[in-house]
Amino acid sequence: MKQSLWNPDEQESEQSRTGIILVDHGSRIDESNRLLEQLAAAWQTRRDSTIIEAAHMEIASPSINDAFVASVSRGATKIVISPFFLLPGRHWTTDIPQLAAQAARAYPQIPWILVAPIALHEMVFSILENRIETCLNHQHDHRGCDVCGDQDKCQWNGCD
């Protein structure tokens, strides 16, 4: 049986620490960019010994290069670049690998890998079903909910 190179349930040692760079596209809408940063910060609280950094592929900071530098400066000895994209496309096959390779040039001693986007992982269905259930259960509650926040973000266009 092949041994896993990373077990999310185990603490890592100071000699071998994984840095995870969570990458999205980047947006001109600051709130969208902050959401990825909040996600990375929340994940960091759950993974004390793993280094987690947010990065935006383009448009906004921090960039993949910024996150790579931050991860290494925080002690990462290997880097996992995890696209926060649903489906594989040009960004996953071309853009992110090029940006990651550029960032990694300054650290030839640090191995890195770009992992697959979320795609058809079986947990996607549970997440989609949960979102659908939440929104349908709040369709007449015009005060919003914990998913959308305030009523201006709710996109319910049904007849009351």
C-alpha positions as CSV (number, residue, x, y, z in Angstrom):
1,M,0.0,0.0,0.0
2,K,1.4,3.4,-1.0
3,Q,2.0,5.8,1.9
4,S,0.4,9.2,1.8
5,L,2.7,12.1,1.5
6,W,0.3,14.3,3.5
7,N,-2.2,13.4,6.1
8,P,-4.5,16.2,7.1
9,D,-5.1,14.6,10.5
10,E,-1.4,14.5,11.5
11,Q,0.7,17.3,12.9
12,E,3.7,18.2,10.8
13,S,7.1,18.6,12.2
14,E,9.2,21.8,11.9
15,Q,11.6,20.0,9.6
16,S,8.8,19.1,7.1
17,R,5.9,21.6,6.8
18,T,3.4,21.7,3.9
19,G,2.5,25.1,2.5
20,I,-0.9,25.2,0.8
21,I,-1.6,28.0,-1.6
22,L,-5.3,28.3,-2.2
23,V,-5.7,30.0,-5.6
24,D,-8.8,31.6,-7.1
25,H,-9.1,33.7,-10.3
26,G,-9.0,37.1,-8.6
27,S,-11.7,39.7,-8.9
28,R,-12.2,43.5,-9.3
29,I,-14.8,43.1,-6.5
30,D,-12.8,43.4,-3.2
31,E,-15.4,41.5,-1.2
32,S,-14.8,38.4,-3.5
33,N,-11.1,38.6,-2.9
34,R,-11.5,38.9,0.8
35,L,-13.7,35.8,0.9
36,L,-10.9,33.6,-0.3
37,E,-8.6,35.2,2.3
38,Q,-11.2,34.5,5.0
39,L,-11.5,30.9,3.8
40,A,-7.7,30.5,4.0
41,A,-7.6,32.1,7.4
42,A,-10.4,29.8,8.7
43,W,-8.7,26.7,7.2
44,Q,-5.5,27.8,8.9
45,T,-7.2,27.7,12.3
46,R,-8.0,24.1,11.7
47,R,-4.6,23.1,10.4
48,D,-2.2,24.7,12.9
49,S,1.0,23.0,11.7
50,T,0.2,23.5,8.0
51,I,0.9,26.8,6.3
52,I,-2.1,28.1,4.4
53,E,-1.9,31.2,2.1
54,A,-4.5,32.7,-0.2
55,A,-3.5,33.8,-3.7
56,H,-5.3,35.3,-6.7
57,M,-4.2,34.2,-10.2
58,E,-4.7,37.7,-11.5
59,I,-6.3,41.1,-11.0
60,A,-5.8,41.2,-7.2
61,S,-3.1,40.7,-4.5
62,P,-1.7,38.5,-3.1
63,S,-0.4,36.8,-6.2
64,I,0.7,33.2,-6.5
65,N,4.3,34.5,-6.2
66,D,3.4,36.5,-3.1
67,A,1.9,33.4,-1.5
68,F,4.8,31.2,-2.5
69,V,7.3,33.7,-0.9
70,A,5.1,34.0,2.3
71,S,4.8,30.2,2.6
72,V,8.5,29.6,2.3
73,S,9.3,32.5,4.7
74,R,6.8,30.9,7.2
75,G,8.8,27.6,7.0
76,A,7.2,25.6,4.2
77,T,9.4,22.8,2.9
78,K,7.0,21.7,0.2
79,I,4.2,23.6,-1.5
80,V,0.8,22.4,-2.6
81,I,-1.0,24.7,-5.0
82,S,-4.8,24.1,-4.7
83,P,-7.0,25.8,-7.2
84,F,-10.3,27.0,-5.8
85,F,-11.9,26.3,-9.1
86,L,-14.7,23.9,-9.8
87,L,-13.7,22.7,-13.3
88,P,-10.4,22.2,-15.1
89,G,-9.7,24.7,-17.8
90,R,-7.0,26.9,-19.3
91,H,-6.2,28.4,-15.9
92,W,-5.5,25.0,-14.4
93,T,-3.7,23.5,-17.4
94,T,-1.7,26.6,-18.4
95,D,-1.9,29.8,-16.4
96,I,-1.5,28.6,-12.9
97,P,1.3,26.1,-13.7
98,Q,3.2,28.9,-15.4
99,L,2.7,31.3,-12.5
100,A,3.7,28.6,-10.0
101,A,6.8,27.7,-12.0
102,Q,7.9,31.4,-12.1
103,A,7.4,31.7,-8.3
104,A,9.2,28.4,-7.6
105,R,12.3,29.5,-9.6
106,A,13.5,31.5,-6.5
107,Y,13.3,28.3,-4.4
108,P,14.8,25.4,-6.3
109,Q,15.0,23.4,-3.1
110,I,11.3,23.5,-2.5
111,P,9.2,20.9,-4.3
112,W,5.7,21.9,-5.3
113,I,2.7,20.4,-6.9
114,L,-0.5,21.7,-8.5
115,V,-3.4,19.6,-7.5
116,A,-6.7,19.1,-9.4
117,P,-9.6,21.5,-9.1
118,I,-12.7,20.4,-7.2
119,A,-14.5,19.1,-10.3
120,L,-16.6,16.0,-9.8
121,H,-15.5,15.1,-6.3
122,E,-18.4,13.3,-4.6
123,M,-18.7,16.0,-1.9
124,V,-19.6,18.6,-4.5
125,F,-23.1,17.0,-4.7
126,S,-23.6,17.4,-0.9
127,I,-22.5,21.0,-1.0
128,L,-24.8,21.8,-3.9
129,E,-27.7,20.0,-2.2
130,N,-27.1,21.9,1.0
131,R,-27.1,25.3,-0.8
132,I,-30.3,24.4,-2.7
133,E,-32.0,23.3,0.5
134,T,-30.9,26.4,2.4
135,C,-32.0,28.8,-0.2
136,L,-35.4,27.1,-0.8
137,N,-36.0,27.0,2.9
138,H,-35.4,30.8,3.1
139,Q,-37.2,31.7,-0.1
140,H,-39.9,33.8,1.7
141,D,-37.5,35.1,4.4
142,H,-36.5,38.4,2.9
143,R,-34.2,39.2,5.8
144,G,-31.5,36.9,4.3
145,C,-29.7,34.0,5.8
146,D,-26.2,32.9,6.8
147,V,-25.4,32.0,3.1
148,C,-26.4,35.2,1.3
149,G,-26.2,37.6,4.2
150,D,-28.6,40.5,3.6
151,Q,-31.7,40.6,1.4
152,D,-29.9,42.4,-1.4
153,K,-27.9,39.3,-2.2
154,C,-30.8,36.9,-2.2
155,Q,-31.7,36.0,-5.8
156,W,-35.1,34.5,-5.3
157,N,-37.4,35.6,-8.1
158,G,-40.4,33.6,-7.4
159,C,-44.0,34.7,-6.9
160,D,-45.1,35.4,-3.3
